[in-house]
């Protein structure tokens, strides 16, 4: 997450857009607050798929949140669509589309200031969380260069139970997912992408 130091804030007359200048190495960069939230449509809020995703994948799609509920600023247009049980959030970068959208990558922002691109598009992301719910732990193991066992992780997440398997299959059926054997490889590759995902740790009202 970007450093909060060396900044100023201005308003652009007539547009209401607030702009942050962050100076690094004597150069100024311009950052615009363009965060928004995509919520579940009212006619879908009772759909069982959202409960399955929450229980199996720790993925809680947004229902009533607004951008003011998320205390960060991003360089790119960032659309939050879900959180996990710890308050970390998932969003698409550059805009928002449906599950077939291949244009917008998925960014992950944690409450303690970590962020990164974790998938190239929403479908890739959903295939990751449906079949590899322990993906966060793998990131930590890889970061620390520690060995780990997929079998042990699957046991830890109760993935071998009949209930879990049934829910996993139903999720895949309902939103047309296929198990991608390269999901973890893609995750780690996305995180290593040289294209930076810039996030600041507070909203404008907290920066003054």
Legacy VTK file of the C-alpha trace (Angstrom):
# vtk DataFile Version 3.0
C-alpha trace
ASCII
DATASET POLYDATA
POINTS 208 float
0.000 0.000 0.000
1.334 3.408 -0.909
2.867 5.769 1.627
0.581 8.518 2.964
3.342 11.157 3.169
4.008 14.107 0.835
0.606 14.799 -0.580
-1.882 17.570 -1.218
-5.515 17.527 -2.208
-7.395 19.758 -4.636
-10.862 19.932 -6.153
-11.464 20.322 -9.873
-14.118 23.058 -10.307
-17.332 21.835 -11.872
-16.526 18.135 -11.563
-16.292 17.535 -7.846
-13.353 15.192 -8.442
-10.773 15.294 -5.691
-7.175 14.761 -6.734
-4.201 13.618 -4.681
-0.624 14.450 -5.609
1.948 12.056 -4.183
5.544 13.166 -4.681
8.199 10.487 -4.989
11.795 11.194 -5.987
10.888 14.772 -6.793
8.174 13.837 -9.268
4.455 14.429 -8.822
1.789 11.885 -9.675
-1.934 12.458 -9.890
-4.396 10.064 -8.252
-8.178 10.260 -8.511
-10.667 8.688 -6.151
-12.788 6.485 -8.413
-13.913 3.726 -6.053
-17.450 2.404 -6.126
-19.388 -0.657 -4.971
-21.400 -3.152 -7.030
-24.198 -4.631 -4.921
-26.375 -7.678 -5.503
-29.515 -6.648 -7.433
-32.643 -6.699 -5.260
-34.229 -9.476 -7.297
-31.201 -11.727 -6.671
-30.565 -11.146 -2.965
-32.350 -14.338 -1.921
-30.561 -16.502 -4.474
-28.924 -19.500 -2.756
-25.727 -19.095 -4.784
-24.597 -16.204 -2.565
-24.977 -18.275 0.593
-23.036 -21.140 -0.989
-20.207 -18.801 -1.980
-20.080 -17.330 1.510
-19.985 -20.703 3.296
-17.678 -22.553 0.909
-15.454 -19.757 -0.355
-15.613 -17.070 2.375
-16.904 -14.705 -0.296
-19.627 -12.264 0.822
-21.025 -10.312 -2.100
-21.900 -6.691 -1.294
-25.516 -5.917 -0.405
-25.812 -2.498 1.223
-22.284 -1.086 1.306
-21.179 2.144 -0.350
-17.715 3.403 -1.264
-17.578 5.291 2.052
-17.464 1.950 3.884
-14.011 1.215 2.456
-11.179 3.311 3.858
-8.764 3.449 0.960
-8.098 5.203 -2.331
-6.932 3.519 -5.536
-5.217 4.916 -8.603
-7.395 2.956 -11.015
-11.180 2.820 -11.074
-11.863 0.087 -8.489
-15.277 -1.553 -8.063
-15.699 -3.516 -4.818
-18.042 -6.476 -5.273
-17.345 -8.679 -2.230
-15.591 -9.014 1.114
-14.418 -11.937 3.222
-15.113 -12.710 6.877
-12.147 -10.564 7.968
-13.277 -7.438 6.135
-10.762 -7.741 3.298
-12.282 -6.816 -0.045
-12.352 -7.931 -3.657
-12.964 -5.639 -6.606
-12.449 -5.292 -10.318
-9.920 -2.819 -11.662
-10.863 -0.410 -14.430
-14.609 -1.094 -14.404
-17.099 -3.847 -13.756
-18.777 -6.497 -15.902
-20.529 -9.840 -15.545
-18.975 -13.256 -14.991
-18.083 -13.529 -18.679
-16.142 -10.253 -18.613
-12.500 -10.894 -19.527
-11.365 -7.269 -19.482
-11.110 -6.324 -15.809
-8.676 -7.979 -13.421
-9.533 -8.644 -9.771
-7.707 -6.806 -6.996
-7.569 -7.823 -3.334
-7.153 -5.263 -0.537
-6.702 -6.346 3.085
-7.652 -4.378 6.190
-4.000 -4.305 7.263
-2.754 -2.641 4.096
-1.758 -5.426 1.708
-2.980 -5.407 -1.875
-2.419 -7.056 -5.202
-3.952 -8.331 -8.406
-5.048 -11.932 -7.834
-6.882 -12.831 -11.050
-7.071 -11.676 -14.657
-10.884 -11.619 -14.641
-13.872 -12.529 -12.471
-14.332 -16.075 -13.779
-10.681 -16.899 -13.118
-11.135 -15.514 -9.607
-14.281 -17.569 -8.909
-12.592 -20.742 -10.141
-9.735 -20.000 -7.749
-11.886 -19.500 -4.646
-14.254 -22.373 -5.414
-11.558 -25.020 -5.817
-8.727 -23.518 -3.749
-10.316 -21.719 -0.752
-6.929 -21.827 1.001
-5.335 -19.549 -1.616
-4.494 -16.862 0.973
-2.441 -19.345 2.974
-0.508 -20.367 -0.111
0.405 -16.727 -0.714
1.797 -16.563 2.826
3.698 -19.838 2.447
5.180 -18.684 -0.842
6.105 -15.289 0.596
7.933 -16.940 3.469
9.401 -19.615 1.188
7.867 -22.326 3.365
6.794 -25.779 2.192
3.143 -26.773 2.382
0.869 -29.713 1.635
-2.238 -29.325 -0.522
-3.707 -32.450 1.083
-3.313 -30.958 4.547
-4.817 -27.667 3.446
-7.825 -29.468 1.961
-8.331 -31.304 5.226
-8.072 -28.056 7.172
-10.817 -26.522 5.029
-13.009 -29.645 5.284
-12.980 -29.981 1.528
-13.294 -33.752 1.663
-16.700 -33.724 3.333
-19.741 -34.650 1.275
-21.486 -31.368 2.104
-18.537 -29.311 0.909
-18.243 -31.290 -2.323
-21.952 -30.987 -3.047
-21.875 -27.233 -2.502
-18.727 -26.902 -4.590
-20.351 -28.757 -7.491
-23.520 -26.677 -7.190
-21.526 -23.437 -7.314
-19.679 -24.653 -10.394
-22.931 -25.739 -12.061
-24.841 -22.556 -11.278
-22.217 -20.140 -12.586
-20.574 -22.395 -15.156
-17.143 -22.859 -13.580
-14.536 -25.473 -14.422
-11.709 -26.584 -12.179
-8.546 -24.920 -13.389
-5.485 -26.948 -12.407
-3.386 -23.820 -12.945
-5.400 -21.551 -10.623
-2.640 -21.295 -7.998
0.003 -20.794 -10.656
-2.084 -17.987 -12.177
-2.624 -16.448 -8.728
1.095 -16.254 -8.006
1.821 -14.992 -11.513
-0.755 -12.205 -11.146
0.748 -11.124 -7.829
4.195 -10.896 -9.415
2.924 -8.795 -12.306
5.100 -5.725 -12.730
2.044 -3.527 -13.340
1.477 -1.947 -9.926
-1.914 -1.825 -8.210
-1.705 1.466 -6.274
-3.702 1.770 -3.048
-3.613 4.431 -0.348
-4.507 3.572 3.215
-7.120 6.240 4.029
-9.907 8.141 2.340
-9.574 11.864 1.669
-11.368 13.031 4.773
-8.767 11.187 6.858
-5.817 12.660 4.974
-6.424 16.319 5.733
LINES 1 209
208 0 1 2 3 4 5 6 7 8 9 10 11 12 13 14 15 16 17 18 19 20 21 22 23 24 25 26 27 28 29 30 31 32 33 34 35 36 37 38 39 40 41 42 43 44 45 46 47 48 49 50 51 52 53 54 55 56 57 58 59 60 61 62 63 64 65 66 67 68 69 70 71 72 73 74 75 76 77 78 79 80 81 82 83 84 85 86 87 88 89 90 91 92 93 94 95 96 97 98 99 100 101 102 103 104 105 106 107 108 109 110 111 112 113 114 115 116 117 118 119 120 121 122 123 124 125 126 127 128 129 130 131 132 133 134 135 136 137 138 139 140 141 142 143 144 145 146 147 148 149 150 151 152 153 154 155 156 157 158 159 160 161 162 163 164 165 166 167 168 169 170 171 172 173 174 175 176 177 178 179 180 181 182 183 184 185 186 187 188 189 190 191 192 193 194 195 196 197 198 199 200 201 202 203 204 205 206 207
